[in-house]
């Protein structure tokens, strides 16, 4: 009898792949991931690594999860020294899971050696979130933080993106359904026609403008004493030479800053729109070094690019 039971266990393990897989059903009927009682450590923080899915090449799979919920951990005041916060709420998302996959699967990675200046990190009210996702083959956590300066990165424990999705997760938590990407927070009186929504796309770590955009929007900004004026153009064709010039440049991980020459002159923005997935935003400032940045990589010089931009804006 013992031999028969042993053979049955071996057969079950072979079919499941592991004892954990046999013990923990996955898919739509799997038990939901429990919210941790506390958010421990400095954000981003995840209670576990992705399980049963490839979390190393994208922050979430391209397919929609079968279940998603959000755990909230609210912080108030000077949070620079806070290393733990208690659970304040949990919401299961009742819709928008296909849109969740579309919005998050395209997040670009944060490269080793990159740096992001953020003077306001750790100040004011802040809410840490854990997004718990269940798929037919496994589960994962995504850590995000809603902070006014959008300083905190987003991570699943294996893949980290410099883009902050906290405002979108906070809105989705309140609505109990995945909501569209919110417009950027306006911090001044200038209206930038190229800053309409969160930009960033997987692939921009390899090229300044990856893939083939369906259209682009160009903005030329002239800095004045008290404000910045903009002129813009939206193009559906004729822009390939400027993309080729940008993508021919040698790049390094972004440092999120440049050394200006002190002049108040024109800088440019290029917003590339795609038929599917998010856009890519590139800033080109010929009076700064490095002159070009897409928030993932940077290039030193814009001398081959600026004449092409001026031609398109005429």
C-alpha positions as CSV (number, residue, x, y, z in Angstrom):
1,X,0.0,0.0,0.0
2,X,2.8,2.4,0.9
3,X,4.5,1.8,-2.4
4,X,1.2,2.5,-4.3
5,X,0.8,5.9,-2.4
6,X,4.4,6.8,-3.2
7,X,3.9,6.1,-6.9
8,X,0.8,8.3,-6.8
9,X,2.6,11.2,-5.3
10,X,5.5,10.9,-7.8
11,X,3.0,10.9,-10.7
12,X,1.2,14.0,-9.2
13,X,4.5,15.9,-8.9
14,X,5.4,15.1,-12.4
15,X,2.1,16.4,-13.7
16,X,2.3,19.6,-11.5
17,X,6.0,20.3,-11.9
18,X,6.4,20.9,-8.2
19,X,4.9,20.3,-4.8
20,X,3.9,24.0,-4.5
21,X,2.1,23.9,-7.9
22,X,0.0,20.9,-6.7
23,X,-0.8,22.5,-3.4
24,X,-1.7,25.9,-4.8
25,X,-4.2,26.0,-7.6
26,X,-3.7,28.7,-10.2
27,X,-5.9,30.4,-12.7
28,X,-9.4,31.9,-12.2
29,X,-10.2,29.5,-9.3
30,X,-6.9,30.2,-7.5
31,X,-7.2,31.8,-4.1
32,X,-6.4,35.6,-4.2
33,X,-3.0,36.8,-3.0
34,X,-3.4,38.0,0.6
35,X,-2.5,41.7,1.2
36,X,0.6,41.8,3.6
37,X,-0.3,43.4,6.9
38,X,2.5,46.0,6.4
39,X,4.5,47.5,3.6
40,X,8.1,46.8,4.7
41,X,11.2,48.7,3.6
42,X,11.8,51.5,1.1
43,X,9.6,51.6,-1.9
44,X,9.5,49.9,-4.3
45,X,9.0,46.8,-2.1
46,X,7.4,43.5,-3.0
47,X,6.5,40.7,-0.6
48,X,7.5,38.0,-3.1
49,X,9.1,37.5,-6.6
50,X,7.0,36.7,-9.6
51,X,5.9,33.1,-9.4
52,X,5.1,31.0,-12.5
53,X,5.6,33.9,-15.0
54,X,8.5,35.6,-16.6
55,X,8.9,38.8,-14.6
56,X,12.4,39.7,-15.9
57,X,11.7,41.0,-19.4
58,X,8.5,43.0,-18.7
59,X,6.9,44.4,-15.5
60,X,3.7,42.5,-16.3
61,X,2.8,40.0,-19.1
62,X,1.1,41.3,-22.2
63,X,-2.0,39.2,-21.5
64,X,-4.6,40.4,-19.1
65,X,-4.6,38.9,-15.6
66,X,-7.6,36.8,-14.5
67,X,-7.7,38.7,-11.2
68,X,-6.3,42.0,-9.9
69,X,-6.5,43.8,-6.6
70,X,-4.8,46.7,-4.9
71,X,-3.5,46.9,-1.3
72,X,-3.0,50.5,0.0
73,X,-0.5,51.7,2.7
74,X,-0.9,55.4,3.5
75,X,1.9,57.5,4.9
76,X,1.7,61.1,6.1
77,X,4.4,63.8,6.8
78,X,8.1,63.3,6.5
79,X,8.3,59.7,5.3
80,X,12.1,59.8,4.5
81,X,12.7,57.8,7.7
82,X,9.7,55.6,7.6
83,X,10.5,52.0,6.7
84,X,7.1,50.4,7.4
85,X,3.5,51.3,7.0
86,X,0.3,49.4,7.9
87,X,-2.4,48.2,5.5
88,X,-5.1,50.8,5.2
89,X,-7.4,49.1,2.5
90,X,-7.8,46.6,-0.2
91,X,-9.9,46.7,-3.5
92,X,-10.4,44.1,-6.1
93,X,-10.6,45.5,-9.6
94,X,-13.9,44.7,-11.3
95,X,-12.9,45.8,-14.8
96,X,-10.3,47.2,-17.1
97,X,-7.8,44.3,-16.8
98,X,-7.1,44.2,-20.6
99,X,-6.2,47.9,-20.3
100,X,-4.1,47.3,-17.2
101,X,-2.0,44.8,-19.3
102,X,-1.7,47.3,-22.2
103,X,-0.6,50.2,-19.9
104,X,1.9,48.3,-17.8
105,X,3.5,45.7,-20.1
106,X,5.1,48.5,-22.1
107,X,6.8,50.2,-19.2
108,X,10.5,50.8,-20.0
109,X,13.3,49.4,-17.7
110,X,15.5,51.5,-15.4
111,X,19.0,50.9,-16.6
112,X,22.0,50.2,-14.4
113,X,24.0,53.4,-14.0
114,X,21.1,55.7,-14.6
115,X,20.2,58.5,-12.2
116,X,17.0,60.5,-11.6
117,X,17.1,63.8,-9.8
118,X,14.1,64.4,-7.5
119,X,14.3,67.1,-4.9
120,X,10.9,66.4,-3.3
121,X,11.2,62.6,-2.7
122,X,10.2,61.7,0.9
123,X,8.1,64.8,1.5
124,X,4.4,65.3,2.0
125,X,1.6,62.7,1.8
126,X,2.4,59.5,0.2
127,X,0.6,56.1,-0.4
128,X,2.4,52.9,-1.2
129,X,0.5,50.4,-3.2
130,X,0.9,46.7,-4.0
131,X,-0.9,45.5,-7.1
132,X,-1.6,41.8,-6.8
133,X,-2.0,40.0,-10.1
134,X,-3.1,36.4,-10.8
135,X,-2.5,34.7,-14.2
136,X,-3.4,31.2,-15.5
137,X,0.2,30.2,-14.8
138,X,1.2,32.2,-11.7
139,X,1.1,35.4,-9.7
140,X,3.1,38.5,-9.2
141,X,3.2,41.7,-7.1
142,X,3.8,45.2,-8.6
143,X,4.9,47.9,-6.2
144,X,4.0,51.5,-6.9
145,X,3.8,54.8,-4.9
146,X,1.6,57.8,-5.3
147,X,3.7,60.8,-4.4
148,X,3.3,64.3,-5.6
149,X,6.8,64.5,-7.2
150,X,6.4,61.1,-8.9
151,X,9.8,60.1,-7.7
152,X,9.4,56.5,-6.8
153,X,10.1,53.7,-9.3
154,X,7.8,50.8,-10.2
155,X,8.9,47.2,-9.7
156,X,7.8,43.6,-9.7
157,X,11.0,42.4,-7.8
158,X,12.8,41.4,-11.0
159,X,12.0,44.2,-13.4
160,X,12.1,47.9,-12.3
161,X,10.9,50.9,-14.4
162,X,11.8,54.5,-13.7
163,X,8.2,55.5,-14.6
164,X,5.9,56.2,-11.6
165,X,2.4,54.8,-12.0
166,X,1.2,55.8,-8.6
167,X,-1.4,58.3,-9.7
168,X,-3.0,55.8,-12.0
169,X,-3.0,53.1,-9.4
170,X,-4.5,55.5,-6.8
171,X,-7.3,56.4,-9.2
172,X,-7.9,52.7,-10.0
173,X,-8.0,52.0,-6.2
174,X,-10.7,54.6,-5.7
175,X,-12.8,53.5,-8.7
176,X,-12.3,49.7,-8.1
177,X,-11.6,49.3,-11.8
178,X,-8.5,50.1,-13.9
179,X,-8.6,53.7,-15.0
180,X,-6.9,55.5,-17.9
181,X,-3.5,57.1,-17.5
182,X,-4.2,60.5,-15.9
183,X,-2.9,63.7,-17.4
184,X,0.4,65.0,-16.0
185,X,0.2,67.2,-12.9
186,X,0.6,70.9,-13.8
187,X,3.2,72.5,-11.7
188,X,3.4,75.9,-13.5
189,X,1.4,78.3,-15.7
190,X,3.0,77.1,-19.0
191,X,1.0,74.8,-21.2
192,X,3.3,72.3,-22.9
193,X,1.5,70.8,-25.9
194,X,3.9,67.8,-25.9
195,X,3.3,66.9,-22.3
196,X,-0.2,65.5,-22.5
197,X,0.2,62.1,-20.7
198,X,2.7,59.8,-19.2
199,X,5.3,58.8,-21.8
200,X,7.6,55.8,-21.8
201,X,7.8,52.6,-23.9
202,X,9.7,49.4,-23.7
203,X,12.5,49.6,-26.3
204,X,13.5,53.1,-25.6
205,X,16.4,51.7,-23.6
206,X,17.8,50.5,-26.9
207,X,16.9,53.4,-29.2
208,X,15.8,57.0,-28.5
209,X,12.7,56.4,-30.6
210,X,12.0,52.6,-30.9
211,X,9.9,50.9,-33.5
212,X,7.8,52.7,-36.1
213,X,5.6,55.6,-34.8
214,X,2.3,56.3,-36.6
215,X,2.8,60.0,-36.1
216,X,4.9,62.5,-34.1
217,X,4.2,65.8,-32.4
218,X,7.1,68.3,-32.4
219,X,7.2,71.2,-30.0
220,X,9.7,74.1,-30.0
221,X,9.9,75.9,-26.7
222,X,11.4,79.4,-26.3
223,X,12.3,80.3,-22.7
224,X,11.5,83.8,-21.7
225,X,12.1,85.7,-18.5
226,X,8.9,84.7,-16.8
227,X,7.4,82.0,-19.0
228,X,7.9,79.6,-21.9
229,X,6.2,79.9,-25.3
230,X,5.5,77.0,-27.5
231,X,4.9,76.3,-31.2
232,X,4.0,72.8,-32.3
233,X,3.2,70.6,-35.3
234,X,1.7,67.1,-35.7
235,X,3.0,65.0,-38.5
236,X,1.8,61.7,-40.0
237,X,4.5,61.4,-42.6
238,X,7.8,62.9,-43.6
239,X,9.5,62.5,-40.2
240,X,11.6,59.3,-40.8
241,X,14.9,61.3,-41.4
242,X,14.7,62.8,-37.9
243,X,14.1,59.4,-36.3
244,X,17.0,57.9,-38.3
245,X,19.2,60.8,-37.1
246,X,18.2,60.3,-33.4
247,X,18.6,56.5,-33.5
248,X,22.0,56.7,-35.1
249,X,23.4,58.5,-32.0
250,X,25.4,56.7,-29.4
251,X,23.6,56.6,-26.1
252,X,24.3,56.1,-22.4
253,X,22.0,55.6,-19.4
254,X,20.2,58.8,-18.5
255,X,21.4,61.1,-15.7
256,X,18.2,63.2,-15.8
257,X,20.2,66.4,-16.0
258,X,22.5,68.4,-18.3
259,X,24.9,71.3,-18.1
260,X,23.6,74.4,-19.9
261,X,25.6,77.2,-21.5
262,X,23.5,79.9,-19.8
263,X,21.6,81.1,-22.8
264,X,17.8,81.5,-22.9
265,X,17.2,79.8,-26.2
266,X,14.9,77.3,-27.9
267,X,14.7,73.6,-27.0
268,X,12.6,70.9,-28.7
269,X,10.4,68.0,-27.7
270,X,9.4,65.1,-29.9
271,X,6.4,63.0,-28.9
272,X,6.1,59.7,-30.9
273,X,2.7,58.2,-31.0
274,X,2.1,54.5,-31.9
275,X,-0.8,52.5,-33.1
276,X,-0.5,50.3,-30.0
277,X,1.0,51.0,-26.6
278,X,2.3,54.2,-25.1
279,X,4.2,57.1,-26.7
280,X,7.8,58.1,-26.3
281,X,8.9,61.6,-25.4
282,X,12.4,62.9,-26.3
283,X,13.8,66.3,-25.2
284,X,16.4,67.9,-27.4
285,X,18.2,70.9,-26.0
286,X,21.2,72.1,-28.2
287,X,22.3,74.4,-25.5
288,X,22.8,71.7,-22.9
289,X,25.2,68.7,-22.5
290,X,24.1,66.0,-22.9
291,X,21.6,67.5,-25.4
292,X,19.1,64.6,-25.9
293,X,17.2,62.5,-23.4
294,X,14.2,60.2,-23.5
295,X,14.2,59.5,-19.7
296,X,15.9,56.2,-20.2
297,X,19.0,57.0,-22.3
298,X,20.7,60.2,-23.3
299,X,22.9,61.3,-26.2
300,X,25.6,64.0,-26.1
301,X,25.1,66.1,-29.2
302,X,22.1,67.3,-31.2
303,X,23.9,69.0,-34.1
304,X,22.7,66.4,-36.7
305,X,19.1,66.5,-35.4
306,X,18.3,70.2,-34.9
307,X,18.3,71.2,-38.6
308,X,15.9,68.4,-39.4
309,X,13.6,69.6,-36.6
310,X,13.6,73.1,-37.8
311,X,12.8,71.9,-41.3
312,X,9.7,70.0,-40.0
313,X,8.5,73.0,-38.0
314,X,8.6,75.5,-40.9
